[in-house]
Amino acid sequence: MDTGLFAFFKSQYTASKAEKQGSGEFFRLVSIKIKKHTDQAIWIRIAWGDAFSRPNHLKPTYVVHYLQTPSVFVTNLTSKQKPLLQAMVLSTRYQAIRDANLSGRKLTAISDLLMRKYQQVFPTKSPSPLAENNQTISNPLIEKEQAEPAANRLHMACKAFGGGALPQLQSAVYKLETKFRDHSNKTMTEREEPFRCVVKFASTHLLESLRHCASSGIASTPVTPLLSCIPLKGRNYFVITDNGPGPSSQTHQPQN
């Protein structure tokens, strides 16, 4: 079944691309290699050329599609190469394709996040205080006073991001398009154009960093839904308007 499905996809994809540009011209301008991995992922490597040059194998486009799922992951895709997405729609027999507003450097991380393959462990009650060790406690009252807020912060952090391993994302981007609200600044408040700015959070392991900031007291709790919705919605690119967070109106390409 798996071999047949892969062969069907390969034939459908190649046929759909050839149909777009004409069989002879297409195979002369583009070099395609398709390989199926053991995790049911189809890897497509595309080297692009044009009428004046042969396919450039130094800057290929990679496409990863997991069989029997609606998810496709793409890297290094320019606006001129967007017809590739239509070929993916035809070969997978879906009706349309849309941007998931999710990007990252690790395929396993973004695929786990988008397809909910990682283990989401959320607490049902406040965690128990840590067991006392053999060290002498100088002041039990102070220790108890500090332990209760720490346990509450840990509970709130785990409630927002879960208590298990998290997908390793490198960034989260928030694009703000709202009315400027400050009664002391009438010049900005009375503008008809929305106030625009971009906020980007970056880290080698963003979700783990956010959870640590909340549990350690560096960031206030409860965690804002703007951050906790990253693992819940499987996205890391948001456009915030006066109506609340919404999908991006612009295409946001995955990073390498």
Secondary structure, DSSP 8 states (H G I E B T S, - for coil): -HHHHHHHHHHHHHHHHHHHH-HHHHHHHEEEEEEE-TTSEEEEEEEEEETTEEEEEEEEEEEEEETTSS-EEEES--GGGTHHHHHHHHHHT-S---------S-HHHHHHHHTT-S-----SS--------SS--S-HHHHHHHHHHHHHHHHHHHHHH-SS------EEEEEEEE----TT-HHHHT-SS-EEEEEEEE-TTHHHHHHHHHHHTSS-SS--HHHHHHHHHT-SEEEEETTEEE--SS------
